[in-house]
Amino acid sequence: MTQECTIVELLGNTGDPVRYTVTDGATIEKGTLCIISDPRTAAANTASGAFIGIAAAEKVASDGSTSLALYTNGIFDIWATSGAAILAGQYVKLSGANYVTQAGTADIEMGTVVGKALETTAAGVFEQILVKIGGVC
């Protein structure tokens, strides 16, 4: 994957990493936006889901590992889709594999909000924007 999130600043206790279960066969690259399923299992986001954090390390398929730490508090450069403009201060949500887009009020209830945009992006442009994750909802 070429659109990994890039750490700008880890907040709290070095990004407040939280360890989640992952399947042994999963491949999750460092910097991947992850979603949660029951029971407390993380997976790479491919479309949408309930956001839980950003992979703090690479998980190689069938390496025997069944856990992975995810950053839950920090500022990251995250790729925005080429959809609607995102204004600084707006919430952003998951939108496809490792992308975000402008969030609406229903997204807060659905858990798809990734964080708050710290800069503006124009409509119709793929670009990285600063996003603060953790403690925004």
C-alpha positions in Angstrom: 0.0 0.0 0.0 1.4 3.4 -0.8 -1.0 5.6 1.2 0.1 4.8 4.7 -0.4 7.4 7.4 2.7 9.2 8.5 3.4 10.1 12.1 3.8 13.8 12.7 3.4 13.9 16.4 2.5 11.2 18.9 0.5 12.5 21.8 -0.2 11.2 25.3 2.0 8.2 26.2 3.8 7.9 22.9 0.6 7.7 20.9 -1.3 5.8 23.5 -0.9 2.4 21.7 -3.5 -0.2 22.4 -2.9 -3.9 21.5 -5.6 -5.7 19.6 -6.1 -9.2 18.3 -5.4 -9.8 14.6 -5.7 -12.9 12.5 -2.4 -14.7 11.8 -3.1 -14.6 8.0 -3.6 -10.8 8.0 -1.2 -8.4 6.3 -1.3 -4.9 7.9 1.3 -2.4 7.0 2.6 0.2 9.5 0.5 3.4 9.1 -2.7 1.6 8.1 -6.1 2.9 9.3 -7.7 0.0 11.1 -11.3 -1.0 12.0 -12.6 -3.3 14.7 -14.8 -6.4 14.7 -15.9 -8.6 17.5 -14.2 -9.7 19.7 -11.7 -6.9 19.9 -10.1 -7.8 16.6 -8.4 -5.3 14.3 -8.2 -5.4 10.5 -7.0 -3.1 7.8 -9.7 -0.8 6.6 -10.8 -1.6 3.0 -14.0 0.4 2.7 -15.5 1.6 5.9 -16.1 0.4 9.5 -15.6 1.5 13.0 -12.2 3.2 13.3 -10.0 2.1 16.2 -6.4 3.3 15.4 -3.4 3.3 13.1 -1.1 0.3 12.9 2.1 1.0 14.9 4.1 -1.7 13.2 3.9 -4.0 10.2 2.0 -7.3 10.5 3.2 -9.9 8.0 0.7 -12.6 6.9 1.1 -16.0 8.5 4.0 -14.9 10.7 2.5 -16.5 13.8 1.6 -13.2 15.4 -2.0 -12.6 16.6 -1.7 -9.2 18.1 -0.8 -5.7 16.9 -0.5 -2.3 18.7 -2.5 0.6 17.2 -1.8 4.3 17.8 -4.9 6.0 19.2 -3.7 9.5 20.0 -1.6 11.7 17.7 -1.3 13.9 14.7 -0.8 12.1 11.4 -0.6 13.0 7.7 -3.5 11.0 6.2 -4.6 10.8 2.6 -7.8 12.5 1.7 -10.0 11.2 -1.2 -10.7 13.4 -4.2 -14.3 14.0 -3.1 -15.6 17.0 -1.3 -13.4 19.7 0.2 -12.4 19.2 3.8 -12.0 22.3 5.9 -9.7 22.7 8.9 -11.7 21.8 12.1 -14.1 19.3 10.3 -14.3 15.7 11.3 -13.1 13.2 8.8 -14.2 9.6 8.4 -12.9 6.4 6.8 -13.3 6.3 3.0 -11.8 3.3 1.2 -8.5 1.7 1.9 -6.5 4.1 4.0 -8.3 7.3 2.9 -10.5 9.8 4.7 -13.2 12.2 3.6 -15.5 14.7 5.2 -17.7 13.2 8.0 -21.3 13.9 8.8 -23.1 13.8 12.1 -24.3 10.2 11.5 -20.6 9.1 11.2 -20.0 9.9 14.9 -22.7 7.4 15.9 -21.4 4.8 13.5 -17.8 5.1 14.8 -16.3 5.8 11.4 -14.8 9.2 12.4 -11.0 9.1 12.3 -10.4 12.5 13.8 -10.4 16.2 13.2 -8.7 17.8 10.1 -6.0 20.4 11.1 -5.8 21.8 7.6 -7.9 22.3 4.5 -8.0 20.3 1.3 -9.7 21.3 -2.0 -12.4 19.2 -3.6 -11.3 16.8 -6.4 -7.7 16.5 -5.2 -5.9 13.5 -3.6 -3.5 14.8 -0.9 -2.3 14.3 2.6 -3.8 16.4 5.3 -2.9 16.7 9.0 -5.5 14.9 11.2 -5.6 14.7 15.0 -6.9 11.3 16.1 -8.0 10.4 19.6 -10.2 12.2 22.0 -12.2 14.1 19.4 -15.5 12.3 19.7 
